[in-house]
Amino acid sequence: MQTLLDSLNQYGQFLIDNLAVVIAMAFAVGVVIGSGSFAASIGEVRNRSPLLHFLIGCALPIVYPLLILVSLKYRSSDTTKRRRQPKEETFTRMEGAPPADAPPILNEGAVAPTADVESLDEPQMAYDAAFFRQLTYDEKGNYRGPFQFVVDGNEFKVERIVETLEAVVVIENINPDGKTQRLRIPYGKIVSCVELG
């Protein structure tokens, strides 16, 4: 313990004797790092490589940051170019016969078929990404659930809706072994979905 105290006393005495050199070194390191940091921030704001400008700024302190502050031009990034260009709408023209499952085409003067009144009374639910997206989280951002799903005549309990994709919903349930599993269910196979909570 005594040797440690002696070493600390010697180190303190060395710092006191060479205080001017220590302050000068700390100031020089601060200027070099500060110059590099200032050059990097100028480069980043003007869409250039911050690392490159940091290194050059450290190698040429004070001079290089002042030089690029005046001479370095702004370079527009790809994202700003994309934002400025209006989106082009593309239309695909279909050629050939319509698909087999398409509704029939009405000729001029033809009467449209009337809807079955009984089928109008039955509610038709369209399950899609928008429907499940609003069921995923509550107002506080927590997962909602559990849910009762009926898929192709099979009824099962779902703990939560994890993700809604373009063609499927990703759900999480507990299998008979007690482990959680994730399933992807196509929207077209879902017969019903009811929140139990």
Order of alpha helices (4+ residues) and beta strands (2+ residues): alpha-alpha-alpha-alpha-alpha-alpha-alpha-beta-beta-beta-beta-beta-beta
